[in-house]
C-alpha cells in the first residue's frame, strides 16, 4: 500500500528512482548492445504473425509495412503515396482504377513484383478457408464479398484483371473515396505466392527468417521469440537508396515499466506503442522534450457479448454504459490528455461530425436495469471483464469499471486477464462477457469505424446484429454525395450508440518517446502510422548509453 501511495503522490520521485536504478537493466540487455542495430524500437506485445492476410494488431502491422509494400504506401505523415504502383488512372464513373506498377519493383529473392502477385495475394485473403478477419477490406471490389462468402466460386468474376505484368485493373462495387488509402493497408499487402504455397504445402510457416520473401524496404533476418526481431535493409527494394537504417531491432515489451526502462537506459531508441507509456508517471513524463503526443483516429471502448445473457438485452448494455465516468478515467488513470469519448468515430474524421451518444445518467441506468429484471443488481449473474494481462493501464481501467458497476448498479464483476494471442482468440470466438477493446482507423474516413459492426463483420466481435444498421452502411457505400453520405453515417452511428453493443471510453492520443534532435522521419499523424523505412538519424546516439534527455 505504501509503495502504491508513493506512486500516486510522488511520481517525480519514483521516476528519479526508476532512472537511477535503471543501470541494472543495462546488464540484462548487454547481449543486445553487443550486436546493436542501427535503430532499436519498442513495439508492444510479441507479434502474433506477419502474414498480411491474417494480421489484426497494430504491432504486427508495423513490422509488415517494413517487410512488404502495397500498391500505395504510407509516408511519415500517414498519407498514402505511390508504392509498387508508380501511378494510376480512375474511370469517369469513379469505379475502375488502373494501376501501373514499377518495372524495378523486386521481391527480396530477385523475382519481379507483378500485377498477378497482387491478384493472387488478394484471392488468398478472400478465400473462405483463409478465414481472414479483415477480408472485408477487399469487399469494395466487385463480387469480392460474394467470393469471400462462397456464393461465387469462379475468381474470374471478381473485379480484378492483370492484362500484363505491370498493369492491375481494379473495378469496385461503388465509388470509394478512401480506396487509395486502403491500398496501403496491411490486409492488401502482397505476398510471394510461390514461397507461401511451398511452405504451407510442407506444413511450415512462410513467415520465418530464411523463408519469408518480401518486397518491402527490409527483410526478416532474425526472430527470437520474446527477445527481438531483426530487420535488415533490402538491397533489392526499388527505393533502397532512400532507406535510412541498415538494421532495425524490434523488441517486444508488453509492460510499460519494462518498456520505459529499456528506453531510459538507451537499450532502445524509440518507444512508439500507445500502451507503453507508464500511466502512473504520465504527469511527469509529458513535460519532457522526448515525449511526443498527438490525437489520432483511435478509440478505447468496452465491447459487450450480445450473444450471452444478460448482455443480449440492450437495456443491460445501456445501463452499464450510462454509469461510466469517462472524464475520471482520462484525468486520473490515462493522464495523457485523451478526450473522453461520446461516440465511436472520433470528431472531425475527414470532416464528419459524429452524434453524441447517451450522456452519463446513473439514475436512468438503474431504471433500465430494473426493467430488465435486475432491480438494484438483484439476481444479476456473475460476469467477467476481459482485458490484456500484460497491460497495467487496462488493469487500472478494469478496476475502476469494477468499482463503478458495484457502486452505481449493485453489480459485482470479476476481472480476468489473458495473454495477447489468447485474448484475441477469445474476442474472435465470442468467449467473453464484456471486454476491453480498441480500434485504430485504417484510413481517414468514418467508414473505418462503422463498417466493422455490420452483421457477421470480421471485426464485429460482439455478435450484435441490426438489419437497419446493415442497410445504412450499405446505403452509405453507394452514396456519391458526401453530405448525404455523412448524414447516413450519422443515423447509423446513433443507432449503434443507443443499442449499445459497445461503450466508448476515450479517444486515443498517439504517444512516442524519442530524441527529436537525433531521430528524424517520425511525425504525428491521424492514423498513427510511422513507417520504419522513413526513419533516419540526424545524429547517431551513443550506443546503449542513454542520452541527456533520458534523465530528468
Secondary structure in CASP SS format (residue, H / E / C, confidence):
PFRMAT SS
TARGET T0000
AUTHOR 0000-0000-0000
METHOD secondary structure of the structure
MODEL  1
X C 1.00
X H 1.00
X H 1.00
X H 1.00
X H 1.00
X H 1.00
X H 1.00
X H 1.00
X H 1.00
X C 1.00
X H 1.00
X H 1.00
X H 1.00
X H 1.00
X H 1.00
X H 1.00
X H 1.00
X H 1.00
X H 1.00
X H 1.00
X C 1.00
X C 1.00
X H 1.00
X H 1.00
X H 1.00
X H 1.00
X H 1.00
X H 1.00
X C 1.00
X H 1.00
X H 1.00
X H 1.00
X H 1.00
X H 1.00
X C 1.00
X C 1.00
X C 1.00
X C 1.00
X E 1.00
X E 1.00
X E 1.00
X E 1.00
X C 1.00
X C 1.00
X C 1.00
X C 1.00
X C 1.00
X C 1.00
X C 1.00
X C 1.00
X C 1.00
X C 1.00
X C 1.00
X C 1.00
X C 1.00
X C 1.00
X C 1.00
X H 1.00
X H 1.00
X H 1.00
X H 1.00
X H 1.00
X H 1.00
X H 1.00
X H 1.00
X H 1.00
X H 1.00
X C 1.00
X C 1.00
X C 1.00
X C 1.00
X E 1.00
X E 1.00
X E 1.00
X C 1.00
X C 1.00
X C 1.00
X C 1.00
X C 1.00
X E 1.00
X E 1.00
X E 1.00
X C 1.00
X C 1.00
X E 1.00
X E 1.00
X E 1.00
X E 1.00
X E 1.00
X E 1.00
X C 1.00
X C 1.00
X C 1.00
X C 1.00
X C 1.00
X E 1.00
X E 1.00
X E 1.00
X E 1.00
X E 1.00
X E 1.00
X C 1.00
X C 1.00
X C 1.00
X C 1.00
X E 1.00
X C 1.00
X C 1.00
X C 1.00
X C 1.00
X C 1.00
X E 1.00
X C 1.00
X C 1.00
X H 1.00
X H 1.00
X H 1.00
X H 1.00
X H 1.00
X H 1.00
X H 1.00
X H 1.00
X H 1.00
X H 1.00
X H 1.00
X H 1.00
X C 1.00
X H 1.00
X H 1.00
X H 1.00
X C 1.00
X C 1.00
X C 1.00
X C 1.00
X H 1.00
X H 1.00
X H 1.00
X H 1.00
X C 1.00
X C 1.00
X E 1.00
X C 1.00
X C 1.00
X H 1.00
X H 1.00
X H 1.00
X H 1.00
X H 1.00
X C 1.00
X C 1.00
X C 1.00
X C 1.00
X C 1.00
X C 1.00
X H 1.00
X H 1.00
X H 1.00
X C 1.00
X C 1.00
X E 1.00
X E 1.00
X E 1.00
X E 1.00
X E 1.00
X C 1.00
X C 1.00
X E 1.00
X E 1.00
X E 1.00
X E 1.00
X E 1.00
X E 1.00
X C 1.00
X C 1.00
X C 1.00
X C 1.00
X C 1.00
X C 1.00
X H 1.00
X H 1.00
X H 1.00
X H 1.00
X C 1.00
X C 1.00
X C 1.00
X H 1.00
X H 1.00
X H 1.00
X C 1.00
X C 1.00
X C 1.00
X C 1.00
X H 1.00
X H 1.00
X H 1.00
X H 1.00
X H 1.00
X H 1.00
X H 1.00
X H 1.00
X H 1.00
X C 1.00
X C 1.00
X C 1.00
X C 1.00
X C 1.00
X C 1.00
X C 1.00
X C 1.00
X C 1.00
X C 1.00
X C 1.00
X C 1.00
X C 1.00
X C 1.00
X C 1.00
X C 1.00
X E 1.00
X E 1.00
X E 1.00
X E 1.00
X E 1.00
X E 1.00
X E 1.00
X C 1.00
X C 1.00
X C 1.00
X E 1.00
X E 1.00
X E 1.00
X E 1.00
X E 1.00
X E 1.00
X C 1.00
X C 1.00
X C 1.00
X C 1.00
X C 1.00
X C 1.00
X H 1.00
X H 1.00
X H 1.00
X C 1.00
X C 1.00
X C 1.00
X C 1.00
X E 1.00
X E 1.00
X E 1.00
X E 1.00
X E 1.00
X C 1.00
X C 1.00
X C 1.00
X C 1.00
X H 1.00
X H 1.00
X H 1.00
X H 1.00
X H 1.00
X H 1.00
X H 1.00
X H 1.00
X H 1.00
X H 1.00
X C 1.00
X C 1.00
X C 1.00
X C 1.00
X E 1.00
X E 1.00
X C 1.00
X C 1.00
X C 1.00
X C 1.00
X C 1.00
X C 1.00
X C 1.00
X H 1.00
X H 1.00
X H 1.00
X H 1.00
X H 1.00
X H 1.00
X H 1.00
X C 1.00
X C 1.00
X C 1.00
X C 1.00
X C 1.00
X E 1.00
X E 1.00
X E 1.00
X E 1.00
X E 1.00
X E 1.00
X E 1.00
X E 1.00
X E 1.00
X E 1.00
X E 1.00
X E 1.00
X E 1.00
X E 1.00
X C 1.00
X C 1.00
X C 1.00
X C 1.00
X C 1.00
X C 1.00
X C 1.00
X C 1.00
X C 1.00
X H 1.00
X H 1.00
X H 1.00
X H 1.00
X H 1.00
X H 1.00
X H 1.00
X H 1.00
X H 1.00
X C 1.00
X C 1.00
X C 1.00
X H 1.00
X H 1.00
X H 1.00
X H 1.00
X H 1.00
X H 1.00
X H 1.00
X H 1.00
X H 1.00
X C 1.00
X C 1.00
X C 1.00
X C 1.00
X C 1.00
X E 1.00
X C 1.00
X C 1.00
X C 1.00
X C 1.00
X C 1.00
X C 1.00
X C 1.00
X C 1.00
X E 1.00
X C 1.00
X C 1.00
X E 1.00
X C 1.00
X C 1.00
X C 1.00
X C 1.00
X C 1.00
X C 1.00
X C 1.00
X C 1.00
X C 1.00
X H 1.00
X H 1.00
X H 1.00
X H 1.00
X H 1.00
X H 1.00
X H 1.00
X H 1.00
X H 1.00
X H 1.00
X C 1.00
X C 1.00
X C 1.00
X H 1.00
X H 1.00
X H 1.00
X C 1.00
X C 1.00
X C 1.00
X C 1.00
X C 1.00
X E 1.00
X E 1.00
X E 1.00
X E 1.00
X E 1.00
X E 1.00
X C 1.00
X C 1.00
X C 1.00
X H 1.00
X H 1.00
X H 1.00
X H 1.00
X H 1.00
X H 1.00
X H 1.00
X H 1.00
X H 1.00
X H 1.00
X H 1.00
X H 1.00
X H 1.00
X H 1.00
X H 1.00
X H 1.00
X H 1.00
X H 1.00
X C 1.00
X C 1.00
X C 1.00
X E 1.00
X E 1.00
X E 1.00
X E 1.00
X E 1.00
X E 1.00
X C 1.00
X H 1.00
X H 1.00
X H 1.00
X H 1.00
X H 1.00
X H 1.00
X H 1.00
X H 1.00
X H 1.00
X C 1.00
X C 1.00
X C 1.00
X C 1.00
X C 1.00
X E 1.00
X E 1.00
X E 1.00
X E 1.00
X E 1.00
X E 1.00
X E 1.00
X C 1.00
X C 1.00
X C 1.00
X C 1.00
X C 1.00
X C 1.00
X H 1.00
X H 1.00
X H 1.00
X H 1.00
X H 1.00
X H 1.00
X H 1.00
X C 1.00
X C 1.00
X C 1.00
X C 1.00
X C 1.00
X C 1.00
X C 1.00
X C 1.00
X C 1.00
X C 1.00
X C 1.00
X C 1.00
X C 1.00
X H 1.00
X H 1.00
X H 1.00
X H 1.00
X H 1.00
X H 1.00
X H 1.00
X H 1.00
X H 1.00
X H 1.00
X H 1.00
X H 1.00
X C 1.00
X C 1.00
X C 1.00
X H 1.00
X H 1.00
X H 1.00
X H 1.00
X H 1.00
X H 1.00
X H 1.00
X H 1.00
X H 1.00
X H 1.00
X H 1.00
X H 1.00
X H 1.00
X H 1.00
X H 1.00
X H 1.00
X H 1.00
X H 1.00
X C 1.00
X C 1.00
X E 1.00
X E 1.00
X E 1.00
X E 1.00
X E 1.00
X E 1.00
X E 1.00
X E 1.00
X E 1.00
X E 1.00
X E 1.00
X E 1.00
X C 1.00
X C 1.00
X C 1.00
X C 1.00
X C 1.00
X E 1.00
X E 1.00
X C 1.00
X C 1.00
X C 1.00
X C 1.00
X C 1.00
X C 1.00
X C 1.00
X C 1.00
X C 1.00
X C 1.00
X C 1.00
X H 1.00
X H 1.00
X H 1.00
X C 1.00
X E 1.00
X E 1.00
X C 1.00
X C 1.00
X C 1.00
X C 1.00
X C 1.00
X C 1.00
X C 1.00
X C 1.00
X C 1.00
X C 1.00
X C 1.00
X C 1.00
X C 1.00
X C 1.00
X C 1.00
END
